[in-house]
Amino acid sequence: MSSSPKYTWHKIADSIAAIDFSSTGLTEIEVAGKTICLGIHNDTVHACTHKCPHAGGTLAEGYLDAAGNIVCPLHRYKFSMQTGRNISGEGYYLKTFPVELRNEGVFVGIADSSLFDWLK
């Protein structure tokens, strides 16, 4: 039986303006012991793993294309920041993390997991 993931929410900034995005719209942060890549496109923040699943390129060193897809700096593989799907056809996926804008600031959700999740 599958259930929706439960998240622990981590405040990463007081506002979007407080996040230091590079000129490419990307940056890396540490959250709950994980390095995460953040991207901003059309005033929406997205979060994903910081390494490309193909060859381990650091995604924050890439860029966002005009459609808001993250492009790996090594081999130019493109991924949707919303879904993690590889849109350039190679079949890889990025792990994505939910981002919420609240009155208190910007939060990233990290899925709660345990050794026994596979029993559910």
Kinemage of the C-alpha trace (Angstrom):
@kinemage 1
@onewidth
@group {chain A} dominant
@subgroup {mainchain}
@vectorlist {calphas} color= white
{ca met a 1} P 0.000 0.000 0.000
{ca ser a 2} L 1.478 3.329 -1.065
{ca ser a 3} L 1.006 6.514 0.937
{ca ser a 4} L 1.968 10.114 0.385
{ca pro a 5} L 5.323 11.054 1.817
{ca lys a 6} L 5.402 13.029 5.041
{ca tyr a 7} L 7.803 15.956 5.179
{ca thr a 8} L 9.824 17.746 7.785
{ca trp a 9} L 9.870 21.394 6.747
{ca his a 10} L 13.086 23.401 7.066
{ca lys a 11} L 13.226 27.176 6.886
{ca ile a 12} L 15.928 28.203 4.425
{ca ala a 13} L 15.383 31.981 4.233
{ca asp a 14} L 13.187 34.786 5.494
{ca ser a 15} L 12.134 35.569 1.899
{ca ile a 16} L 12.999 34.745 -1.709
{ca ala a 17} L 14.980 38.006 -1.859
{ca ala a 18} L 17.224 36.720 0.957
{ca ile a 19} L 18.401 33.749 -1.148
{ca asp a 20} L 21.649 34.472 -2.980
{ca phe a 21} L 20.906 33.128 -6.463
{ca ser a 22} L 23.701 33.432 -9.025
{ca ser a 23} L 23.162 35.196 -12.341
{ca thr a 24} L 22.042 31.798 -13.701
{ca gly a 25} L 19.199 31.600 -11.172
{ca leu a 26} L 20.808 28.702 -9.286
{ca thr a 27} L 22.455 28.191 -5.904
{ca glu a 28} L 23.346 25.416 -3.458
{ca ile a 29} L 22.312 25.206 0.184
{ca glu a 30} L 22.704 22.735 3.043
{ca val a 31} L 19.452 21.466 4.564
{ca ala a 32} L 19.186 18.689 7.149
{ca gly a 33} L 22.604 17.336 6.206
{ca lys a 34} L 21.805 17.355 2.473
{ca thr a 35} L 23.207 19.600 -0.232
{ca ile a 36} L 20.330 20.857 -2.366
{ca cys a 37} L 20.251 22.903 -5.543
{ca leu a 38} L 17.735 25.763 -5.639
{ca gly a 39} L 16.540 27.400 -8.817
{ca ile a 40} L 14.306 30.400 -9.382
{ca his a 41} L 12.245 30.904 -12.522
{ca asn a 42} L 9.342 33.343 -12.909
{ca asp a 43} L 9.517 34.134 -9.166
{ca thr a 44} L 8.997 30.452 -8.261
{ca val a 45} L 11.640 28.583 -6.270
{ca his a 46} L 12.285 24.897 -6.968
{ca ala a 47} L 14.627 22.485 -5.193
{ca cys a 48} L 16.383 19.318 -6.370
{ca thr a 49} L 19.444 17.198 -5.683
{ca his a 50} L 22.685 19.032 -6.309
{ca lys a 51} L 24.355 16.416 -8.544
{ca cys a 52} L 23.326 15.289 -12.016
{ca pro a 53} L 22.373 11.581 -11.955
{ca his a 54} L 24.269 10.985 -15.219
{ca ala a 55} L 27.858 11.969 -14.437
{ca gly a 56} L 27.684 13.830 -11.128
{ca gly a 57} L 27.906 17.366 -12.474
{ca thr a 58} L 27.213 20.086 -9.911
{ca leu a 59} L 23.874 21.431 -11.096
{ca ala a 60} L 24.308 24.871 -9.500
{ca glu a 61} L 27.214 25.359 -11.932
{ca gly a 62} L 24.794 24.856 -14.837
{ca tyr a 63} L 21.993 27.198 -15.806
{ca leu a 64} L 18.247 27.473 -16.276
{ca asp a 65} L 17.020 27.588 -19.859
{ca ala a 66} L 14.226 29.905 -21.038
{ca ala a 67} L 11.573 27.337 -20.013
{ca gly a 68} L 12.996 27.038 -16.476
{ca asn a 69} L 14.660 23.641 -16.961
{ca ile a 70} L 17.955 23.041 -15.193
{ca val a 71} L 20.828 22.249 -17.565
{ca cys a 72} L 23.788 20.210 -16.306
{ca pro a 73} L 27.155 21.912 -16.916
{ca leu a 74} L 28.903 18.686 -18.007
{ca his a 75} L 26.845 17.211 -20.845
{ca arg a 76} L 23.917 19.667 -21.116
{ca tyr a 77} L 21.280 17.155 -19.968
{ca lys a 78} L 18.085 19.047 -19.143
{ca phe a 79} L 15.708 18.376 -16.267
{ca ser a 80} L 12.363 19.839 -15.247
{ca met a 81} L 12.810 21.578 -11.900
{ca gln a 82} L 9.130 20.882 -11.157
{ca thr a 83} L 9.065 17.125 -11.749
{ca gly a 84} L 12.705 16.044 -11.965
{ca arg a 85} L 12.073 14.413 -15.358
{ca asn a 86} L 14.890 14.440 -17.868
{ca ile a 87} L 13.487 16.355 -20.840
{ca ser a 88} L 16.426 15.963 -23.205
{ca gly a 89} L 15.645 12.262 -23.669
{ca glu a 90} L 18.359 10.385 -21.779
{ca gly a 91} L 15.972 8.826 -19.226
{ca tyr a 92} L 17.438 10.116 -15.956
{ca tyr a 93} L 15.502 11.647 -13.064
{ca leu a 94} L 16.387 14.209 -10.417
{ca lys a 95} L 15.035 13.940 -6.910
{ca thr a 96} L 13.003 17.056 -6.236
{ca phe a 97} L 11.958 18.628 -2.954
{ca pro a 98} L 8.806 20.663 -2.304
{ca val a 99} L 9.242 24.361 -1.575
{ca glu a 100} L 6.670 26.453 0.281
{ca leu a 101} L 6.516 30.214 0.618
{ca arg a 102} L 4.949 31.095 3.959
{ca asn a 103} L 4.511 34.301 5.940
{ca glu a 104} L 7.446 33.123 8.089
{ca gly a 105} L 9.763 32.566 5.105
{ca val a 106} L 10.843 30.011 2.496
{ca phe a 107} L 10.714 26.323 3.496
{ca val a 108} L 11.995 23.112 1.881
{ca gly a 109} L 10.387 19.768 2.682
{ca ile a 110} L 12.603 16.744 3.301
{ca ala a 111} L 10.727 13.437 3.184
{ca asp a 112} L 10.642 11.561 6.465
{ca ser a 113} L 12.016 8.093 5.994
{ca ser a 114} L 13.063 5.144 8.065
{ca leu a 115} L 14.703 1.820 7.540
{ca phe a 116} L 11.289 0.146 7.579
{ca asp a 117} L 9.463 2.340 5.008
{ca trp a 118} L 9.440 -0.565 2.557
{ca leu a 119} L 7.066 -2.466 4.888
{ca lys a 120} L 4.281 0.068 4.398
